[in-house]
């Protein structure tokens, strides 16, 4: 009897990664490793590294993918005449409007632009700056670290998420085959806020100067993370927003879990601690590279939502000040007791 062989999924066209950093290189690299034609637009530092070394992609599950430099389209600006079937927007939040304007100047009307950025409302910024393009909100749930030039590692689990749209449905089997399962949602607001709650640990991790797992094993830092979540949850309740559950724990129960004594936290939160030693927050990477962080897109989003409903979010505001207040000078490295004091805990 002949056994049918599964065919490769049909690729709808080329992909343009706008903002080849850790997320862009990992997601775009996985697609390229699966045979999708991908062009990476990024800073000279990254583009030159990719041209010299290609891409090496690893993950916590032991997978390893390599993509040789000749297989990569590389540019420091959107190539003239580009006609991608899909754009993955992965620039930092503060660069969204400029990146959207560059895309609008080069791409045909209606080109779908999937925002895989931290924070809330980047798709609206894209649509305002590039009204002829089709801006779609998305979410990357996992942590990706740059281990070396051209080498990127996924240290935590999860599935990509995006707004349900006809332009994305043909890509579902392609992303699945590339090891990037993608879920489409009718309403992305709850998903984005659910992810943002978890991302409130990013500035805590950056200020700690520690690997992600080590920081999570310190109850003092966890109490700071819990306080930021508590404040954000109060604001979300006032705004009538229900954050999606992104982990095995419901959002409302996460602060209590984080405050457990270390010995009990290790037992109860074992799935949360399945983070390999290479994982760290993207904000920690930004600090190490002397770049301005995305703290305003995270803690700042909580502060703005609070003000819009006549509330304050002083601890999230304090985190913005700690991370961003002295820029371009790097933020201080704070022990857990120092950070608790800074947050009034």
MISE-210797 format. One record per residue: residue number from 1; x, y negated, z of N, C-alpha, C, CB in turn; residue in one letter. Coordinates in steps of 0.2 Angstrom, whole numbers. Each point is the difference from the previous one (the first is absolute). Glycine has a CB too. Example, Ala and Ser with C-alpha at 12.3 -4.5 7.8 and 13.67 -1.06 7.14 Angstrom:
<atoms>
   k   n_x   n_y   n_z  ca_x  ca_y  ca_z   c_x   c_y   c_z  cb_x  cb_y  cb_z r
   1    66    28    39    -4    -6     0     4    -6     0    -9     6     6 a
   2     7   -11   -10     4    -6     1    -4    -5     3     6     3   -10 s
</atoms>
This chain:
<atoms>
   k   n_x   n_y   n_z  ca_x  ca_y  ca_z   c_x   c_y   c_z  cb_x  cb_y  cb_z r
   1     4     6     0    -4    -6     0     4    -6     0    -9     6     6 x
   2     8   -11   -10     4    -6     0    -3    -5     5     2     1   -12 x
   3     3    -3    16    -2    -5     5     1    -7    -2     4     8     8 x
   4    -9   -12    -8     1    -7    -3     5    -4     4   -12     0    -4 x
   5    16    -4     1     5    -4     3    -3    -7     1     9     7    -6 x
   6    -8   -10    12    -3    -6     1     4    -6    -4    -3     4    11 x
   7    -1    -8   -15     3    -5    -4     2    -6     4    -6     4   -10 x
   8    11    -8     8     2    -6     3    -5    -5    -1    12     3    -2 x
   9   -14    -7     7    -5    -5    -1     2    -5    -5    -3     1    12 x
  10    -2    -3   -16     1    -6    -5     2    -6     4    -8     6    -8 x
  11    13    -9     5     3    -7     3    -4    -5    -4    11     5     4 x
  12   -14   -10     0    -4    -5    -4     4    -5    -3    -9     2     8 x
  13    16    -3    -6     4    -5    -3     6    -1     4   -10    -5    -6 x
  14    13    -1     5     6    -2     4    -2    -3     6     6    -1   -11 x
  15    -1     1    16    -1    -3     6     5    -6     1    -5    11     5 x
  16     3   -16    -2     5    -6     1     0    -1     8    -2    -5   -11 x
  17     8     6    14     0    -1     7     3    -7     1     2    12     3 x
  18    -6   -17     0     1    -7     1     3     0     7    -9    -4    -9 x
  19    15     4    10     3    -1     7     3     7     2    -9    -9     3 x
  20    15    10    -6     3     7     1     4     0     7     1     2   -13 x
  21    -5    -2    18     3     1     7    -1     7     2    -2   -12     3 x
  22     2    14     3    -1     6     3    -6     4    -3     6    -4    10 x
  23   -12     0    -9    -7     3    -2     0     1    -8    -5    -5    10 x
  24     7     0   -13     0     0    -8     5     5    -2    -3   -12     0 x
  25     9    13     2     4     5    -2    -2     7     2     9    -8     1 x
  26   -12     9     4    -2     7     2    -6     2    -4     4    -2    12 x
  27    -9    -2   -12    -6     1    -4     1     1    -7    -7    -6     9 x
  28    10     0   -12     2     0    -7     5     6    -2    -2   -12     0 x
  29     6    14     5     5     5    -1    -3     7    -1     8    -7     6 x
  30   -13     8    -1    -3     6     0    -4     1    -7    -1     0    13 x
  31    -2    -5   -15    -4     0    -7     5     1    -5    -8    -7     4 x
  32    14     4    -4     5     1    -5     3     7     0     3   -12     1 x
  33    -2    15     5     2     7     0    -5     5    -3     7    -4    10 x
  34   -13     2   -10    -6     4    -3    -1    -1    -7    -5     0    11 x
  35    10    -4   -14    -1    -2    -7    -4    -6    -2     1    12    -1 x
  36    -3   -16     5    -3    -6    -2     5    -5    -2   -10     2     8 x
  37     9    -6   -13     5    -5    -2    -1    -6     5     0     3   -12 x
  38     5    -5    16    -1    -5     5     6    -6    -1    -5     9     8 x
  39     3   -15    -8     4    -5     0     0    -4     7    -2    -2   -13 x
  40     8     1    16     1    -3     6     2    -7    -1     3    12     5 x
  41    -6   -16    -2     2    -7     0     2    -2     7    -8    -3    -9 x
  42    14     1    10     2    -2     7     6    -4     1    -5    10     3 x
  43     7   -11     3     6    -4     1     6     3    -3    -5    -5    10 x
  44    10     1   -12     7     2    -3     3     6     4     2   -12    -5 x
  45    -2    11    12     3     5     4    -3     7    -1     2    -9     9 x
  46    -9     9    -9    -3     7    -1     1     2    -7    -9    -3     8 x
  47     8    -1   -13     0     2    -7     7     2    -2    -9    -8    -3 x
  48    14     5     5     7     2    -1     1     7     3     4   -12     0 x
  49    -6    13     6     1     6     4    -4     6    -4     1    -6    11 x
  50    -7     5   -14    -3     5    -4     3     1    -6   -10    -3     5 x
  51    13    -2    -8     4     1    -7     6     4     1    -5   -11    -4 x
  52     8    10    10     6     4     2    -1     7     2     5   -11     3 x
  53   -10    12     1    -1     6     4    -6     4    -2     6    -5     9 x
  54   -11     2   -12    -7     3    -1    -3     0     7     4     7   -10 x
  55    -9    -3    10    -4     1     6     0     7     3    -8    -9    -4 x
  56     9     9    11     0     6     4    -6    -1     5    13     3    -2 x
  57   -18     1     2    -6     0     4     0     6     4    -6    -7    -8 x
  58     5     6    15     0     5     5    -6    -1     4    12     2     0 x
  59   -15     3     4    -5    -1     4     0     5     6    -7    -4    -9 x
  60     3     2    14     0     4     7    -1     7    -1    -4   -10     5 x
  61     1    12   -11    -2     7    -1     5     4    -4   -12    -4    -1 x
  62    18     1     0     5     3    -3     1     0    -8    -1     7    10 x
  63    -4   -11   -13     0    -1    -7     6    -4    -2   -12     2    -1 x
  64    15    -1    -5     5    -4    -2    -1    -1    -8     8     4     9 x
  65    -8   -10   -11    -1    -2    -7     6    -4    -3   -13     1     1 x
  66    15     0    -6     5    -5    -3    -2    -2    -7     9     5     6 x
  67    -8   -12    -8    -1    -2    -6     6    -4    -2   -13    -1     2 x
  68    16     3    -8     6    -3    -3    -2    -7    -2     4    11    -3 x
  69     1   -15     3     0    -7    -2    -3    -1    -7     9    -3     7 x
  70    -7     8   -12    -3    -1    -7    -7     1     0    11     4    -4 x
  71   -14    -1     9    -7     1     0    -4    -6     2     2    12     2 x
  72     1   -17     1    -3    -5     3     0    -7    -4     3     5    11 x
  73    -9    -8   -12     0    -6    -3     2    -5     6    -9     3    -9 x
  74    14    -8     8     2    -4     5     0    -8    -2     7    10     5 x
  75    -9   -14    -1    -1    -7    -2     0    -5     6    -6     3   -11 x
  76     8    -9    10     0    -5     6    -6    -4    -1    12     1     2 x
  77   -15    -1    -8    -6    -4    -1    -5     5    -5     6   -11     1 x
  78   -12     9    -1    -5     4    -4     2     0    -7    -9    -3     8 x
  79    11     9   -11     2    -1    -7    -5    -2    -5     7     9     3 x
  80    -4   -13    -8    -5    -3    -5    -3     5    -4     7   -10    -1 x
  81   -14    10     0    -3     5    -4    -2     6     4     6    -4   -10 x
  82    -6     3    17    -2     6     4    -8     1    -1    10    -2     8 x
  83   -11     9    -9    -7     2     0    -2     6     5     0    -5   -12 x
  84     2     4    18    -1     6     5    -8     1     0    11    -3     6 x
  85   -12    10    -5    -7     2     2    -2    -1     7     1     8    -9 x
  86     5    -9    13    -1    -1     8     6    -4     2    -8    10     1 x
  87     6   -15     3     5    -4     4     0     2     8     0    -9    -9 x
  88     5    11    12     1     1     7     3    -6     3     0    13    -1 x
  89    -4   -17     4     3    -6     3     3     2     7    -8    -8    -6 x
  90    14     7     7     3     2     7     5    -5     2    -1    11    -3 x
  91     0   -18     1     4    -5     3    -2    -1     7     2    -5   -11 x
  92     2     1    15    -2    -2     7    -6    -5    -1    12     1     4 x
  93   -16    -1     1    -6    -4     0     1    -8    -2    -5     8     8 x
  94    10   -11    -6     1    -7    -1     2    -1    -7     4    -1    11 x
  95    -2     6   -15     2    -1    -7    -6     2    -5    12     2     3 x
  96   -18     0     0    -5     2    -4    -3    -5    -6    -3     7    10 x
  97     2   -13    -8    -2    -5    -5     5    -1    -6    -7    -5    10 x
  98    13     5    -8     5    -1    -5     1     6    -5     6    -8     8 x
  99    -7    14    -5     1     6    -4    -6     1    -4     6     5     9 x
 100   -12    -7    -7    -6     0    -4     0    -5    -5    -7     3    10 x
 101    10    -9    -9     0    -5    -6     5     3    -5    -2    -9     8 x
 102     7    12    -6     5     3    -5    -3     6    -4     9    -3     8 x
 103   -13     7    -5    -4     5    -3    -5    -3    -5     2     8    10 x
 104    -6   -13    -8    -5    -3    -4     3    -3    -6    -6    -3    10 x
 105    12     0   -10     4    -3    -6     2     5    -5     4    -9     8 x
 106    -4    16    -6     3     5    -5    -5     5    -2    11    -2     5 x
 107   -16     4     0    -4     6    -2    -7    -2    -3     6     5    10 x
 108    -9     0   -13    -6    -1    -3    -6    -1     5     4     7   -10 x
 109    -9   -10     8    -5    -1     5    -3     7     1    -3   -12    -4 x
 110     0    13    11    -3     6     2     5     5     2    -8    -2    -8 x
 111    15     1     8     5     5     3    -2     1     7     9    -4    -9 x
 112    -9    10    11    -2     1     7     7    -1     4    -9     8    -3 x
 113     8   -11     9     6    -2     4    -2     3     7     4   -10    -6 x
 114    -1    16     8    -1     3     7     4    -3     5    -4    10    -6 x
 115     2   -13    11     4    -3     5     1     5     5    -5   -11    -1 x
 116    12    13     2     2     5     5     4    -4     5     0    10    -8 x
 117    -3   -15    11     4    -4     5    -3     0     7     2    -8   -10 x
 118     2     6    14    -3    -1     7    -4    -6     1    10     6     4 x
 119   -15    -6     1    -4    -5     1    -7     0    -3    11    -7     0 x
 120   -14     1     0    -7     0    -2    -1    -5    -5    -4     4    11 x
 121     1    -3   -17    -2    -5    -4     5    -2    -6    -7    -4     9 x
 122    12     9   -10     5    -2    -5    -4     1    -7     9     4     7 x
 123   -14     0    -8    -3     1    -6    -4    -7    -2    -1    13     2 x
 124    -1   -16     4    -4    -6    -2     5    -6    -2    -9     3     8 x
 125    15    -3    -5     5    -4    -2     2     1    -8     5    -1    12 x
 126    -4     7   -13     1     2    -7    -5    -2    -5     6    10     4 x
 127   -13    -9    -2    -5    -2    -5     0    -8     0    -7    11     3 x
 128     8   -14     2     0    -8    -1     6    -2    -4    -5    -1    11 x
 129    11     4   -11     5    -2    -3     0     2    -8     7     0    11 x
 130   -10     6   -12     0     3    -6    -7     3    -2    12     3     2 x
 131   -17    -8    -3    -7     2     0    -2     5    -6    -2   -11     5 x
 132     7    11   -10    -1     4    -6     2     7     1     1    -9    -7 x
 133     2    11    13     2     6     1    -5     4     5    12    -4    -2 x
 134   -11    10     3    -5     4     4     3     2     6    -6     4   -10 x
 135     5    -8    16     4     1     6    -4     5     4     5   -12     0 x
 136    -1    17     3    -4     5     4     4     1     7    -4     6   -11 x
 137     1    -6    16     3     1     7     2     8     0    -6   -10     5 x
 138    12    11    -2     2     7     2     4     0     7     1     2   -13 x
 139     1     4    14     3     0     7     5     6     0   -10    -4     6 x
 140    16     3    -4     5     5     1     1     2     8     6    -4   -11 x
 141    -8    10    12     0     2     8     6     2     3   -11     4    -3 x
 142    16    -2    -1     6     2     3     6    -4     0    -4    11    -4 x
 143     9    -9     8     6    -4     1     5     2    -5    -2    -1    12 x
 144     5    -4   -16     6     2    -5     6    -4     2    -9     2    -9 x
 145    14     1    10     7    -3     2     5     1    -6    -2     2    12 x
 146     5    -8   -13     6     0    -5     6     3     4    -5   -10    -7 x
 147     7    16     5     6     3     3     7    -2    -2    -7    10     2 x
 148     7   -12    -9     6    -2    -3    -3    -3    -7     8     9     6 x
 149    -3   -13    -9    -2    -2    -7    -3     5    -4     8    -9     1 x
 150   -14     9    -3    -3     5    -5    -3     6     4     8    -4    -9 x
 151    -8     4    15    -2     6     4    -6    -2     5    12     5    -1 x
 152   -18    -2     0    -5    -2     4    -4     6     3    -2   -10    -7 x
 153     0     9    14    -2     6     3    -7    -2     4    12     4     2 x
 154   -17     1    -4    -6    -1     4     0     4     6    -6    -1   -11 x
 155     5    -3    17     1     3     6    -6     2     4    10    -6     1 x
 156   -16     4    -4    -7     2     4    -5     2    -5     3    -9     9 x
 157    -8    12    -7    -5     3    -5    -5    -5    -2     2    11     5 x
 158    -7    -9    -9    -5    -4    -2    -2     0    -8     3    -7    10 x
 159    -9     5   -11    -2    -1    -7    -1    -7    -2    -6    11     1 x
 160     8   -13    -7    -2    -6    -3    -7    -1     0    11     0    -7 x
 161   -13    -7     7    -7    -1     0    -1    -7    -5    -2     5    12 x
 162    -4    -5   -15    -1    -6    -5    -7    -1    -1    11     2    -6 x
 163   -13    -8     4    -7    -1    -2    -2     4    -6     1   -12     4 x
 164    -7    15    -3    -3     4    -5    -1    -4    -6    -5     8     8 x
 165     8    -6   -14    -1    -4    -6     1     5    -6     4   -11     6 x
 166    -7     9   -11     0     5    -6     7     0    -3   -12    -3    -3 x
 167    16    -3     4     7     0    -3     4     5     4    -2   -12    -3 x
 168     1    14     9     4     4     4    -2     7     0     2    -9     7 x
 169    -8    11    -9    -2     7     0     4     5    -4   -11    -4     2 x
 170    13     1    -9     5     5    -4     6     1     3    -6    -4   -10 x
 171     9     0    15     6     1     3     0     5     6     3   -12    -4 x
 172    -9    14     6     0     4     6     4     6    -1   -11    -4     3 x
 173    10     8    -8     4     6    -1     8    -1    -1   -11     6    -5 x
 174    12   -12     2     7    -1    -1     4    -2     7    -3    -5   -12 x
 175     0     1    16     2    -1     7     1     6     4    -5   -11    -1 x
 176     0    16     0     0     6     4     6     4    -2   -13     0     1 x
 177    14     1    -8     5     4    -3     7    -3     2    -7     3    -9 x
 178     7   -10    11     7    -3     2     1     1     7    -1    -8   -10 x
 179    -3    11    14     0     0     7    -2    -6     4    10     8    -2 x
 180   -14   -12    -2    -3    -6     3    -8     0     0    11    -6    -4 x
 181   -14    11     8    -7     0     0    -3    -7     1     1    12     4 x
 182    -6   -13    -7    -3    -7     0    -8     1     1     9    -5    -8 x
 183   -11     2    13    -8     0     2    -3    -7    -2     2     8     9 x
 184    -7    -8   -13    -4    -6    -2    -6    -1     5     4     2   -12 x
 185    -5    -8    14    -5    -2     5    -4    -6    -3     8     3    10 x
 186   -15    -2    -8    -4    -5    -2     1    -7     3    -8     9    -2 x
 187    10    -9     8     2    -6     4     7     1     4   -13    -2     2 x
 188    17    -2    -4     7     0     2     1    -4     7     4     2   -12 x
 189    -8    -6    14     1    -4     5     2     3     7    -8    -8    -6 x
 190     3    13     7     2     4     6     6     4     0   -12     1     1 x
 191    14     2    -7     6     3    -1     6    -4     1    -6     8    -8 x
 192     6   -14     5     5    -5     1     1    -2     7    -2    -4   -12 x
 193    -3     3    16     0    -2     7     3     5     4    -9    -8    -2 x
 194     6    15     0     3     5     4     7     1    -1   -11     6    -1 x
 195    14    -7    -5     7     0    -1     4    -5     4    -2     5   -11 x
 196    -1   -11    10     3    -6     4     1     1     7    -5    -7    -9 x
 197     0    10    12     0     1     7     7     4     2   -13     0     1 x
 198    14     5    -5     6     4     1     7    -4    -2    -7    11    -3 x
 199     6   -15    -2     6    -4    -2     1    -6     5    -3     2   -11 x
 200    -1    -3    16     2    -4     6     6     2     4   -12    -3     0 x
 201    14    10    -1     6     2     3     6    -2    -4    -6    10     4 x
 202     5   -13   -10     6    -1    -4     4    -6     3    -6     3   -10 x
 203     4    -8    12     4    -5     4     3     2     6    -7    -9    -5 x
 204     3    14     9     3     3     6     6     4    -2   -12     0     6 x
 205    11     4   -11     6     4    -2     6    -4    -2    -8     9    -3 x
 206     6   -15    -1     6    -4    -2     3    -3     6    -6    -2   -11 x
 207     3    -1    16     3    -3     5     4     5     5   -10    -9    -1 x
 208     8    15     1     3     5     4     7     2    -3   -11     4     3 x
 209    12    -4   -10     6     2    -3     1     7     1     4   -11     3 x
 210   -10    15    -2     1     7     1    -3     4    -6     0    -1    12 x
 211     2     7   -13    -4     4    -5    -8     1     2    11     6    -3 x
 212   -15    -5    -1    -7     0     1    -2     5     6    -2    -3   -12 x
 213     4     9    11    -1     5     5     2    -1     7     0     8    -9 x
 214     6   -11     9     3    -2     7    -4    -5     3    12     3    -4 x
 215   -14    -8     0    -4    -6     3    -6     3     2     5    -8    -8 x
 216    -9    12     5    -6     3     2     0     4     6    -3     0   -11 x
 217     9     2    13     1     4     6     2    -4     6     4     9    -7 x
 218    -4   -16     6     1    -4     5    -7    -3     2    12    -3    -4 x
 219   -14     4    10    -7    -2     3     0    -8     0    -1    11     6 x
 220     6   -14    -5     0    -7     0    -2    -3    -7     8     0    10 x
 221    -5     2   -15    -1    -2    -7    -7     2    -2    12     1    -3 x
 222   -14     5     5    -7     2    -1    -5    -4     3     4    12    -1 x
 223    -3   -15     7    -5    -4     4     0    -7    -4     3     6    11 x
 224     2    -8   -14     0    -6    -4    -4     1    -7    11    -3     4 x
 225   -10     9    -7    -4     2    -6    -8     1     2    10     6    -5 x
 226   -11    -3    11    -7     1     2    -3    -7     1     3    11     5 x
 227     0   -16    -2    -3    -7     1    -1    -3    -6     6    -1    10 x
 228    -2     2   -15    -2    -4    -7    -6     4    -3    12    -3    -1 x
 229   -12     9     2    -6     4    -3    -7    -2     4     8     9    -4 x
 230    -7   -10    10    -6    -2     4    -3    -7    -2     5     7    10 x
 231     0   -11   -11    -2    -7    -2    -3     0    -7     9    -5     7 x
 232    -6     9   -11    -3     0    -7    -7     4     0    12     0    -5 x
 233   -13     5     9    -6     3     0    -6    -4     3     6    10     2 x
 234    -4   -15     2    -5    -4     3    -2    -5    -6     5     1    12 x
 235     0    -3   -16    -2    -5    -5    -4     3    -5    11    -6     2 x
 236    -9    13    -4    -4     3    -5    -7     1     2    10     6    -3 x
 237   -11    -4    10    -7     0     2    -4    -6    -1     4     9     8 x
 238    -1   -15    -7    -3    -6     0    -2    -1    -8     6    -5    10 x
 239    -1     7   -14    -1    -1    -7    -5     5    -4    11    -5     0 x
 240   -13    10     4    -4     5    -2     3     5    -5    -9    -8     1 x
 241    16     9     0     4     4    -5     1     7     4     5   -10    -6 x
 242    -6    16     3     1     6     3     7     3    -3   -13     2     2 x
 243    18    -2     1     6     3    -3     0     7    -1     6    -9     6 x
 244    -3    12   -11    -1     7    -2     5     3     5    -3    -2   -12 x
 245     2     9    13     4     4     4     6     3    -4   -10     3     7 x
 246    16    -5    -6     6     1    -4     4     6     3     0   -12    -4 x
 247    -1    14    10     4     5     3    -5     5     3    10    -8     3 x
 248    -8    13     1    -4     4     4    -4    -3     5     8     9    -3 x
 249    -6   -15     5    -3    -4     6    -4    -5    -3     9     3     8 x
 250   -15    -4    -5    -5    -6    -2     4    -6     2   -11     7     1 x
 251    10   -13    -5     3    -6     1    -1    -2     7    -1    -3   -12 x
 252    -5     3    15    -2    -2     6     4     4     6   -11    -4    -4 x
 253    13    10     3     3     4     5     8    -1    -1   -10     8     0 x
 254    12   -11    -5     8     0    -1     3    -4     6    -2     1   -13 x
 255     0    -7    15     4    -3     5     0     4     6    -4   -11    -4 x
 256    -1    15     6     1     4     6     5     5     0   -12    -2     2 x
 257    12     5    -8     5     5    -2     7    -2     1    -8     5    -8 x
 258     9   -11     5     7    -3     0     2    -2     7    -2    -5   -11 x
 259    -3     4    16     2    -2     6     2     6     5    -7   -10    -2 x
 260     6    16     0     1     6     4     7     0     2    -9     6    -6 x
 261    11    -3    12     6     1     2     4     4    -5    -3     0    12 x
 262    10    -1   -13     4     3    -5    -1     8     0     8    -9     1 x
 263    -8    12     4    -1     8     0    -6     2    -3     7     0    10 x
 264   -13    -4    -8    -6     2    -3    -1    -2    -7    -5    -1    12 x
 265     8    -5   -14    -1    -2    -7     4     5    -4     0   -12     4 x
 266     5    14    -2     4     5    -4    -5     6    -2    11    -3     5 x
 267   -15     5     0    -4     6    -1    -6    -2    -4     4     5    11 x
 268    -8   -10    -9    -6    -2    -3     1    -2    -7    -5    -3    11 x
 269    10    -1   -12     1    -4    -7     5     4    -4    -3   -11     6 x
 270     4    18    -5     5     3    -4     0    -1    -8    -1     9     9 x
 271    -6    -9   -12     0    -2    -7     3    -7    -2   -10     8     0 x
 272     9   -13     5     2    -6    -2     8     0     0   -11    -5     5 x
 273    14     9    -1     7     0     1     4     4    -5    -2    -1    12 x
 274    -2     4   -17     3     4    -6     2    -5    -5    -7    10     2 x
 275    12   -14     1     3    -5    -4     8     2     0    -9    -9     2 x
 276    12     9    -8     7     2     0     4    -5     2    -2     8    -9 x
 277     8    -7    11     5    -5     2     2    -5    -5     4     9     8 x
 278    -5    -8   -14     1    -5    -5    -5    -6    -1     6     9    -6 x
 279   -12    -8     9    -5    -4    -1     1    -7     5    -8    10    -3 x
 280     6   -15     0     0    -7     3    -5    -4    -4    12     1     4 x
 281   -14    -6    -1    -5    -5    -3     3    -4    -5    -6     0    10 x
 282     2    -1   -15     3    -5    -6     2    -7     3    -8     6    -8 x
 283     5    -8    13     2    -6     3     7     0     3   -12    -2     3 x
 284    13     8     0     7     1     2     5    -1    -5    -4     7     9 x
 285     2    -4   -15     5     0    -6     0    -8    -2    -3    12    -4 x
 286    -2   -15     4     0    -7    -2     5    -4     4   -12     0    -4 x
 287    12     1    11     4    -4     5     7     2    -2    -9     0     9 x
 288    11     7   -10     6     2    -2     3    -4    -6    -2    11     6 x
 289    -2   -12   -11     2    -3    -6     0    -8     0    -4    11    -6 x
 290     2   -13    12    -1    -8     0    -6    -3    -4    12     0     2 x
 291   -17     4    -3    -6    -2    -4    -5    -2     5     3     7    -9 x
 292    -7   -12     7    -6    -2     4    -5     6     0     2   -12    -3 x
 293    -5    13     9    -4     6     1    -7    -1    -2     8     3    10 x
 294   -12     2    -9    -7    -1    -2    -4     0     6     2     6   -10 x
 295     1    -9    16    -4     0     6    -6    -4    -1    10     1     7 x
 296   -10    -6   -11    -6    -5    -1    -6     4    -3     8   -10    -1 x
 297    -6    15    -3    -5     4    -4    -3     5     5     6    -2   -11 x
 298    -3     3    17    -3     5     4    -3    -3     6     9     8    -4 x
 299    -4   -10     9    -3    -4     6    -3    -6    -2     9     5     7 x
 300    -6    -9   -12    -3    -6    -2    -8     1    -3    12    -4    -2 x
 301   -13    10    -1    -7     1    -2    -5     1     6     5     5   -11 x
 302    -2    -2    16    -5     0     6    -1    -7     3     5    12     2 x
 303     0   -16    -2    -1    -7     3    -5    -4    -5    12     1     5 x
 304   -11     0   -11    -5    -4    -4    -7     2     0    10    -2    -8 x
 305   -11     9     8    -6     3     1    -3    -3     7     3    10    -7 x
 306     1   -10    12    -3    -2     7    -2    -7    -1     8     8     6 x
 307    -4   -12    -9    -2    -7     0    -6    -2    -4    12    -2     1 x
 308   -13     7    -6    -6    -1    -4    -6     2     4     7     2   -10 x
 309    -6     1    15    -6     2     4     0    -4     7    -1    11    -6 x
 310     5   -16     7     0    -4     6     4     3     6   -11    -4    -4 x
 311    15     9     2     4     4     5     8    -2    -1    -9     9     0 x
 312    12    -7     5     8     0     0     2     7     0     0   -11     6 x
 313     6    12    -8     4     6     0     7    -2     2    -7     6    -9 x
 314     8    -8    15     7    -2     2     6     4     0    -7    -7     7 x
 315     5    14    -6     6     4     0     2     2    -8    -4     5    11 x
 316     0    -5   -15     2     1    -7     3    -7    -3   -10     8    -2 x
 317     7   -13     5     3    -7    -2     8     0     3   -12    -6     0 x
 318    13     9     6     6     0     3     5     4    -4    -5    -2    11 x
 319     3     8   -14     4     4    -4     2    -4    -7    -6    10     5 x
 320     1   -14    -8     2    -4    -6     6    -4     2   -12     1    -4 x
 321    11    -5    10     5    -4     2     7     3     1    -9    -7     5 x
 322     9    13    -2     6     3     2     4     2    -6    -5     4    10 x
 323     1    -1   -15     3     3    -6     2    -6    -5    -7    11     1 x
 324     2   -16    -2     1    -5    -5     2    -7     2    -9     7    -6 x
 325     9    -8    13     1    -7     2     7    -3    -2    -8     3     9 x
 326    13     1    -9     7    -2    -1     2     1    -6     2     1    11 x
 327    -6     2   -16     3     2    -7     3    -6    -3    -9     9    -1 x
 328    15    -9    -2     3     7    -3     5     3     6    -1    -5   -12 x
 329     1     2    18     4     4     5    -4     6     1     5   -10     5 x
 330    -2    16    -3    -3     6     1    -4     0     7     9     6    -7 x
 331   -14    -3     7    -4     0     7     5     4     5   -12     0    -6 x
 332    10    -1    12     4     3     6    -1     7     0     0   -11     6 x
 333     5    15    -3    -2     7     1    -2     0     8     9     4    -9 x
 334   -14    -1    10    -3     0     7    -1     7     3    -6   -11    -3 x
 335     8    12     9    -2     6     3    -7     0     2    11     0     5 x
 336   -14     6    -3    -7     0     1    -2    -4     5     0    11    -4 x
 337     4   -12    10    -2    -4     5     0    -8    -2     4     9     8 x
 338     0   -10   -12     1    -7    -3    -6    -2    -4    12     0     1 x
 339   -14     5    -5    -6    -1    -5    -6     0     4     6     5    -9 x
 340    -7    -1    14    -6     0     4    -1    -7     3     1    12     2 x
 341     5   -15     1     0    -6     3    -2    -6    -5     8     4     8 x
 342    -6    -3   -14    -1    -5    -5    -7     0    -2    11     1    -4 x
 343   -15     5     4    -7     0    -1    -4    -1     6     3     8    -9 x
 344     0    -9    15    -4    -1     6    -3     6     2    -3   -11    -4 x
 345     6    17     4    -2     6     2     3     2     7    -2     4   -12 x
</atoms>
